[in-house]
Amino acid sequence: MSKVHILSGTPEGEYQVVFHIGTPTSGTSIAGLTWVQAVAAAGFRTATAMVEGTNPWQITAAEKTSLAAGTIVEVTETINLANQTAAVVNGVLDARWLTLRDEVATAVRGALRFFGMVRA
């Protein structure tokens, strides 16, 4: 499963980049849901900007299933990659993915902390 997909860009080097980040697996919401259950039930970042297929710019059926199941979330950003070598681009994308991994964990835990809680 791919962590990063680079899609279309502009002549100025601004590219749409899709990141697939694993949902946190430790802890639960206040309602006792795992984060995966909460992400799936809430539809939190489970939609894709990609077309399904087997090409590098497409989301595979397995990735799409993982999104729907809540085991990964999708983040799309525009990143300037103008005049960069492949090695530099790889470094930029790897660093951004690591940062997003932490940001996504914080976002999931914050946005879905009370998801599913009920009061009688």
C-alpha positions as CSV (number, residue, x, y, z in Angstrom):
1,M,0.0,0.0,0.0
2,S,1.4,3.4,-1.0
3,K,1.9,6.1,1.6
4,V,2.1,8.9,-0.9
5,H,0.7,9.5,-4.4
6,I,1.7,12.6,-6.5
7,L,-1.1,13.7,-8.8
8,S,-1.4,16.6,-11.2
9,G,0.6,19.8,-10.9
10,T,0.8,23.3,-12.3
11,P,3.5,24.7,-14.6
12,E,4.9,26.4,-11.5
13,G,5.5,23.1,-9.8
14,E,2.6,23.0,-7.4
15,Y,1.5,19.4,-7.1
16,Q,-1.5,17.7,-5.5
17,V,-0.1,15.1,-3.2
18,V,-2.3,12.5,-1.5
19,F,-1.0,11.0,1.8
20,H,-2.4,7.8,3.3
21,I,-1.8,7.7,7.1
22,G,-2.5,4.9,9.5
23,T,-5.2,5.6,12.1
24,P,-4.0,5.4,15.7
25,T,-4.4,2.0,17.2
26,S,-3.8,2.7,20.8
27,G,-6.5,4.1,23.0
28,T,-10.2,4.7,22.6
29,S,-12.8,7.5,22.5
30,I,-14.7,8.4,25.6
31,A,-17.5,6.2,24.3
32,G,-15.1,3.2,24.2
33,L,-14.7,3.0,20.5
34,T,-11.3,2.2,19.0
35,W,-10.0,5.1,16.9
36,V,-10.5,2.9,13.8
37,Q,-14.1,2.3,14.7
38,A,-14.7,6.0,15.3
39,V,-13.0,7.0,12.1
40,A,-15.0,4.6,10.0
41,A,-18.3,5.4,11.7
42,A,-17.8,9.1,11.5
43,G,-16.4,9.1,8.0
44,F,-13.5,11.1,9.2
45,R,-11.2,11.6,6.2
46,T,-12.3,8.4,4.6
47,A,-13.3,9.8,1.2
48,T,-10.7,9.8,-1.5
49,A,-9.6,12.3,-4.1
50,M,-8.3,9.5,-6.3
51,V,-9.8,7.4,-9.0
52,E,-9.7,3.6,-8.3
53,G,-7.3,1.6,-10.3
54,T,-3.9,0.0,-10.4
55,N,-1.8,2.8,-11.8
56,P,0.5,4.8,-9.5
57,W,-1.8,7.8,-9.6
58,Q,-4.8,5.8,-8.6
59,I,-6.0,4.3,-5.4
60,T,-6.1,0.5,-5.3
61,A,-9.1,-1.4,-4.2
62,A,-7.2,-2.5,-1.1
63,E,-6.4,1.1,-0.2
64,K,-10.0,2.2,-0.8
65,T,-11.2,-0.6,1.5
66,S,-8.8,0.4,4.2
67,L,-10.1,4.0,4.0
68,A,-13.7,2.8,4.3
69,A,-12.7,0.6,7.2
70,G,-11.1,3.5,9.0
71,T,-7.6,1.8,9.2
72,I,-6.1,4.7,7.2
73,V,-7.1,8.3,6.5
74,E,-6.4,10.4,3.5
75,V,-4.9,13.9,3.5
76,T,-4.5,15.9,0.3
77,E,-2.1,18.8,0.1
78,T,-0.6,21.0,-2.5
79,I,3.2,21.0,-2.3
80,N,5.7,23.0,-4.3
81,L,8.2,20.6,-6.0
82,A,9.5,23.0,-8.6
83,N,13.1,22.4,-9.8
84,Q,13.7,19.5,-7.3
85,T,15.4,16.2,-8.0
86,A,13.7,12.9,-7.3
87,A,15.9,12.4,-4.3
88,V,14.9,15.8,-2.8
89,V,11.3,15.2,-3.5
90,N,11.5,11.8,-1.8
91,G,13.0,13.5,1.3
92,V,10.4,16.2,1.3
93,L,7.5,13.7,1.0
94,D,8.9,11.4,3.6
95,A,9.4,14.2,6.1
96,R,5.9,15.6,5.4
97,W,4.4,12.1,5.8
98,L,6.0,11.7,9.2
99,T,4.7,15.1,10.3
100,L,1.2,14.3,9.1
101,R,1.3,10.9,10.9
102,D,1.6,12.9,14.2
103,E,-0.9,15.6,13.1
104,V,-3.5,13.0,12.1
105,A,-3.2,11.1,15.4
106,T,-3.8,14.4,17.2
107,A,-6.7,15.3,14.9
108,V,-8.4,11.9,15.3
109,R,-8.1,11.9,19.0
110,G,-9.3,15.5,19.3
111,A,-12.1,15.5,16.7
112,L,-13.5,12.1,17.7
113,R,-12.9,12.1,21.4
114,F,-16.6,12.1,22.3
115,F,-17.9,10.5,19.1
116,G,-20.6,7.9,19.9
117,M,-21.2,9.0,23.5
118,V,-24.8,9.0,24.6
119,R,-26.7,10.1,27.7
120,A,-29.9,8.6,28.9
